[in-house]
């Protein structure tokens, strides 16, 4: 019996110029995990909101068709009734955490159902156990990590008795450890028979866990099928601008060369290793990987920023940074990586004088940074926040971009010329009178970059530039950042995406528990699996596969699909295959 049935569903928000959902038809069975893919604006979140009645009861608009959840019509039954059947978890857990403590937050929902105290406490205990937060009852919710907050949000909906779970980009802002915890919960709940809708840009995880994939484009279902069938069609993923798992890209190359059949294209790391073990001759001779992309150090040693013995604590006796020593060189494209709480954002805010270190010294071109006013420093060093909405404050694009220029005392003609140039650079083609919050998330990210870039700083610090972006937006932002670096800007980015580090960055600094664990190139770093494990980082999929195939002669310093493909081709030729 189907848990969710959607019949010819169409919907248009009141202020939307066109329908946001168009003739959606789908069914979900008990215990099924359905992955929902599509670029930003495809209609994924809108569709998820229909499952518990938020559309049309809270988000109003024109609707036709039906959504039935366990035989309840979501247009005829109140949201208060539907939340007992469907739990919706958003990408930002803080928007749905209400309690001061973990206990208060989890019991909030079931307490509104008029249940006995014992029933509420039993539900809380069971929900926390399912998400791995048992023993956290008295923890303050504000002190939880991002991953713990996301697990708490899931516990809150589970405690309400929901047996259909909707996860709308639940890992968007999480580090690898937090992502792994959330996906472990998905596996556990699936085994317990829960129906799960998983909206994700992490196709590597979907390929490993989803039973079925649905692709949305402009409000329509344009492709669907069993996970294996969908992911083995690389042209489909490319057509809809979806990021394919690297192992699928490699498998497609092997399929095109008629080395394997389409059915043999691997979906995950384990399948990829098994396939290559079968294809590669035993005892092949290793050789250096083909050198391309951002894996090499530029070799520039002209010092731009020097950090000596930097330490910082928000609370006395609880240091966040411990004796940081680092030199950032002119022209660097540097990635700062590490798990949530490692001190990455704190470190960057100190560089931008948004925070003051407790001890240590920072110099910019040989001058102490404390001698710079904020206005003067902004001309040399720009800081872009992780969330553009924390940075944007004006009511038009023009006002947002003009703010810093006015503070620098520039005339009208120069302000207009700089704004024109920067909008062209970031490829943001919108009227200057546009309100920033009428832009999409990716466009607001570009505006945030533009508002800093318009001041023409030689150094840019960008905190998680691709968080919440689809693959099209991610590539667009990263290509923009690479272009800026090639034009002479020194770049420091914070990111959890090791695939982007491998492709774009020339240097990686790993922070772990407030200390620098290692500072080297991506090619060097991604061969050190024990060190990465210590820092709780996950290297790119192809790097992991390469490190498991050393006995077949595969180079250990593989960074991307092209390099692994080259290695496999050469080893097969060498072995006469």
N, C-alpha and C positions, 0 to 999 in steps of 0.2 A: 504493500500500500504506500502511496506517495505521501511524504510529509509536507511538501510544498508543491502547489500546482499554480502556474501562472498561465492565464488564458488571454491571448490577444491584448496584452497590456500596452497602453500608450499613455504618456503623461507629459504635461508641459507646465513648468512653473509659471506663476502669474506674470512675471516680468521677463520671461524668456522669449526671445524672438522666434524660436522654433521649438518643436517637440523635443523633449530630452530623452524620452523612451518611445520606441516605435514598434508596435505589434510584437511584443515579447511573448514567446511561448516556451515554457520549460517546466520540467518536473524534477523533484529531488526525492530519492528514496531514503529510507531509514539507514543510518550508518554510512551514508555516502559523503565523501569529501569532494566538493566541486570547486575548482579553481576558476576565478574570474579574472580575465586579462583584458587589457585595452589601454590606450593612451589616455592621458589626462583629458577629461571632458567627454569621454566615450559614453558615460552614463552608469558607471559601475556603482558609485555611491548612491545615486538616485534609485537604482534598482534595489539595492540593499534596504533602503529606507521604506520601501513598500512592504517588506516582509513583516514588520511589526506595527504597521499602521501609521508611522510618522508621516508618510505620504498616503493619503491626502489630509490626514487629520491635523497635523502640525504644520507641515510644509504644504501650503495650499496651491492648487492649480487645477487645470483641466485634465480629467482622467477618464479613461474608458478601458473596458476589459476587467478581468478579475484576478485577485490573488487570494488563494485559500491556503491557510496554514492549519494542518490537522483538522480540516473541514470547517475552520472558522474563516469567514469572509473578512479580510482586513479593512474593508470599507464600512462594514456594518457593526463590527465589534470594537469596543473601546480599546485604546492603547493599553490601559491598565490590565485588561484581560489578556491581550496578546503577548505582553512581556513575560507572562508565565510560560509561554510556548517558545518564544524567540528571544534570544539574548543578542544584542548588538554591541560590539566593542569597536570603538573608533581608533584612528591612528594615533591620536594624542590622548593618553589615558587620563591626563590631568583634567580634561573636560568632563569626566564622569566619576571622579573621586570626590566624595563629599565629607567623609569622616576624618576626624583628627587622628584617630588610630586605625589600624587595620581592622580591629574588631568592629569599631563603630561603622566603618565603611561597608563591610560585608553584610552586617545585620540590617543595614538601612532598608534595603529592598524588601526582604521577607517580613520585616516588622510592619510594613504597610499593608500586608495581607491579613492581618488579624490572627496570625498563628500564635500558638502557645510559646512561652519562653523556651521550653525545652526543644520544641521543633525548630525554632529559629537558631538556637545554639548548635543543634545537630547539623543543620544545613550549613552553618558557618564552618564548623569543623570539617565536614566532608568537602566543601568547596576549597578550603585552604589546603587540604591534603592533596586534592587533585592537581592544584597548580604549584605545589611544592613550597607553600608558605606556612605550613603548620609550625607553630612556635613563634610566629610573627605577630600574634594577636595584639600585643601592647605596643608594638612599634609605631612611632609617629609616621604618618603617611608622607610627610614632607621630607623625611630622611631616607626614603626608599630610593633605590637606583631606578633608572628608566625602565629596565627590564622587570624589576620587581613591581613597579607601578602598573605595567601592562598586565602582569600576571594577576595583580589585585583587581584590576578592572574585569578580567575574565572571571575571577572568583565571585565578584559581585553579581554578575548575571547568572552564574551557575547556581548561586544560593537562592535565586528566585524560582528555581525549578525548571529552567529552560532546558529543553532537550534538542533545540535547534540553535546552533551558534553561528552568528554572522561576524566575521572578523574583517574589518575594513582597513587594509594596510596596517596590520598590527605591529609590524617590525620596522616601520619606516625610519624611526629615529633611534634604533637600538644598535648596540655593538654586537659583535658575533656571539658573545656569551648570552646576551639577552635574546637574540634571535633564536638561538638553539633551544633555549628554555621554552619559548613560545611554541616552536614547532614540535617540541617533545610533548607539550600539552595537547596539541592537535592529534598526535598519534595516540595518546592515551585515551582521549575522548572518543576517537573513532572506534577503538577497541570496545568501548562501553556502549556502542550503538548510537552515538549522537550524530546527527546530520550537521555538516559544517560547510558553510560558504566561506571561501578564503579569497579575498581580494588582495592581490600581491603583484609587485613588480619583480620579486625574487623568483625567477623562473627555475633556477636550479633547485630550489626547495619545493616548488610546485611539482616539478617533474618527478621528484622522489616520493611525494606524499598524496597528490590528488588522484582521485579515481577518474575524474572527467574534467575537461577544460571547456570553458565557454569564452569566446572572444567577442567583445562588444566594440562597435565603431559607430559613432554618431547616433547612439541610442538604439541600434539594432544588433541582434545576434547575427554575426556574419560568418562564424565558424564554430563548430562544437564537435566533440567526440571524445572517445577514450583518451586518456593522457598520452599513452604511447603513440597512438595514431596521429595526434595533433603535433606533438613535439618532433616526430620523425619527418614532418613536412617543413623543412627549413624555409622554403620560399613563402609559406603561409605566415610564419613568424616575421619574416622580413617585410612582407607586404603590409602588415599591420603595425610595423615599427616596434616589435617586441624583442626584448633582449634574450637571445637563445642561450641555453647552457653551453659552455665552451665545448663540452664533450659531444654535444649534438652537432656543433659546427664541424668538429673533427670527423665525426662519423659521416656527415654529409659529403665531405671531401672524399672520403674513402669510397662512399657509394657512387659518387660521380666518376671516380676512376675505376669503377667496377671491381673493386677489391672485396667489397661486401655487398649484401643485398640490403634493401631499404629496411626490412624487418630487423636487421642486425645492428642498426644505428643505436648506440648506447644512450641511455637517458641519465645515468648518474656515474659517479666516480668509480664505483665497484664494477659496473658493467664496462666502463671504459678500460680499466686495468685488465679485466679478463679478456676483452677483445684484443688488446695489444699484445698480451702474453701469447695469445694464439697466433697472431699475425707475424710477430717478430721472431727472428731466429735466435736461438740460445747463444749466449756468450759473445754478443756483438761488441765491437770496439767502440768505446765512447769517443766523441769528438766535440769541439766547442759548438754551442748553439749559434744559429745565425743571429747576428747582432743588428737589431733594428728597434725602432720605437724609443720609449723613454727610459730604457733600463740602464743607460750609461751616464756617468757623471760628466758634466760639461767641462770640468777641469779648471774652472775659474776660481782663483784663490784670493781675489781682491775682497778684503773684509768689508762688510757693510754694517752688520750689527754684531756686537760682541756681548755675551752674557756671562757673567762670572759669579759663581757661588750664590745663585738666586734661590731664595727660600720664601715660602708664604704659607700662612694659615688663616682661615676664616675664624677659627676658634682656637684659642691658645692651647697649646699642647697637642693639637691635631693637625700636623703639617700636611698641606696638599702638595707643595713642591719642596724638594729636599736637595739643596746644593746643586742646582742646574748650571752646567757650563756648556756653552754652545757658541759657535761662530757661524753666522749666516753670511754667505758670500754674494756679491753682486751677480745677478743673473740666475741665482738658484731657482729651481722648481722643486720645492721641498714639501714632502708630506709629513705631517705630524700625526702619528697613529698610536692607538692604545685603547684599552677598554674604557667604558664610561667610568668616570671618577679618577682616571689616571692623572688628571691635572692639565689636559690639553687646552681647554678653553680658558682656564685661569691663567696659564702661561701666556697665551696670546693677548689677553686683556691687559696683562702687565706690560707687554711690549707696546701696546697702544695707549698706555697711561690711563686706562679705565680702572685699573687697580694699582696700588702701590705695594711693592715687595717689602717684606719684613727685613730681609737682609740681601746683600748682593749688589752688583753694579751692572748697569746696562749702558752701552755707549752706541751711538749712531754716527758713523763716519768719524770716530775718535772723540766725539763730544758726549758728555754725560746726558742721558735722556731727560733727567730732571731739570736740565737747563732749557729745555724746549717748552714753550707754551703749547697748549692743545691745538691752537690754530696753526702755529708754526709746524708742529709735528705732523698735522694732517696734510700738509703740503708734500711731505716725504713718505708718510706711511698711512695707508688706508685700511680700515677694518670693516669687514662685511659680516654681519651677524648670521648665525645659523638660520634663524627664522626671520625672513625679510620684514614680517609684520612687526617685529620688535625694533625695526630701524626706520620704517617709513612713517612719517607723521604729518605730511602736508596734504592738502585737499586737491592738488592737481600735480601732474607730472612736472610742469614748469616750476612750480614752487618747490617741489622736492629737489630738483636738480639745481635750482638757483640759490638755495639756502647757503651752502658753503661758499659759493662764489661771491655772494653779497658780503659775507663775513670777511672775505679777503679784499673787499673794496674794489672789485673789478667793474669796469664800465659796462654799459648796456651792450655795445657791439661785441665786446670780447665774451660776455656772458652768453649771448645768443650763439656765437660761433662755437664756443665750447660745448654747449648743449646740443647743437646740431651734429657736431662731430661724435660726441659720445653716444648719442642715440643710434647713429649709423654704425658705430663700433660694436655695440651690444645687440644690434639688429632688433631694435624695439621701435616698430613703425606704428605709433599711436599718436593721436592729436594731443598737443601739450595741455589742453584743458581737461583731459581724461582724469577721472578720480583714480588714484592708485589701486583702490580696493575693488574697482571694476575690472582689474586685470586678473588673469589666471595666476596660479602659484608660480609657475615658471617665469612668467612675465614680470611678476613682482620681484623675483630673485634677480632678474636682469636689471630692473630699476634700482635695486639696492646696490648692485655692482656699479651701475652707471653713476649713482649719486656720490660714490667714493671716487670713481675713475675721473669724473669731471674736474676734480681738484688736481689731477695729473700727478699723483704720488708715484715715486719710483718703486715703492714696495707695497704689495697687497697681501693682507692676511684675510683669508676667506674660510669661515667656519662652516663645515659641512655644506658645500655649495650645491650638492645634488640630493639632499634629503627630501623625500616626498616627490621627486621628479620621476616621470616615466623615462624609458630608455631614450626616446627622441629628445626630451628635454635635457637629460643627463649628458648625452653626447654634445648637444648644442652648447651647454654651459662650459663643458670641459674644453671644447674646441676654442671657445672664446678665451678661456684662461690661458690655453697654450699659445694662442695668437698674441696675447698681451706679453707673455714671457718671451716670445721670439722677437717682440718689438723692444725688449730691453727691460721690462718690469721684473723685479724679483718677486717670486710667488711663494707663499707659505699657505698650504691648505690643510685643514683638519678633515679627515675622512675615515670611514670604516670600510670603504669599498676597495678591497685589495686589487681587484681587477683594474680599477681606474689608476691606482698607484703604479701597477705594472706597465700600463699603457702610456701614461702621461708624465709621471714624475721621474726625476733623475737622482733623487736623494730621499731617504726615509729616516726619520728620527722616531724611535719607539720609546714612548713613555710608559713606565710601569710603576705604580705606587709612588708617584711623584718624582721618580728618578729616570734619567736617560739610560735605557737598557742597551741600546745600540744605535749607531749612526753610520749608515752605509747606503749603497745603491740597492734598488729593488732586486736586481739580479743576485746580489750577494745575500740579501736578507731571506729571500724565498727558498733558499736551499737549507736553511737552519730551522728544521722542524721542531726541535726541542726548545729552542729559544722562542719561537712563535707560540708554542704551546704554553710556555711560562707566561707570556704576555697575553694569552688568551686571544690570539689573532688567528685568522684562517686565511692562508694564502690562496691565490686563484686556483680554480679547479685543475687547470692544465699543469700548474706547478706541483700540485699534490700528486697527480698521476705520474708525472715525470720522476718524482722522488721515489716512487714505488717500483719503478722499472729500471733501476740502476744496473741490475744483473743482466739486462738485455742491451746494455750499452746506451740507453737514453741519457742525454746530458741532464745534469741535475739543476742547471740554471735556466730552465725554460720559463719564458714569461708569457707567451701567448699561443694561440692556436696555430698561427703560421709557423712558429718555431718548432712546435711539436710535430706538425705535419712534415716539415722539412727533415726533422730527425728520423721520423718513422720511414719516410721515403728512402732516405740514404741508407738506413740500416737494412731495409729489405733488399735494396740493390746490392749492398755489401754481402749479404747472405745468399744472394742468387735467387731471391724469391720474386 
